Amino acid sequence: MEMFTYDFLSTLTGTVTATVLVVEFLKELGPIKKIPTRWVVFAVSEMIVIITSIARGNFGIINLPLYFLNGLLVTTLAMGSWHLLCDNLQSIAVNRRIYMPPSRWKTLK
């Protein structure tokens, strides 16, 4: 089974997935930690879009505006999917907590 290929990376799903994965690992590194995550996501998505285009032999200077727009689209979708995932996980964690009346808190100590 192939994980990532340039054919997969040339799709919207592939580019968004790769962007989320790369940013997740890069955002905690020293100098990158100081940069707002939104800009890191944008830089990574643009790099993936351009590198994939070069690797597939489709790169052209005339396509730079399209690469820019595609990078913005990937940035928006990557950030949105990450927020959606985090919000859902947080709500699941909150909903799964067991309610215990304050009168029983002393017995847990």
Order of alpha helices (4+ residues) and beta strands (2+ residues): alpha-alpha-alpha-alpha-alpha
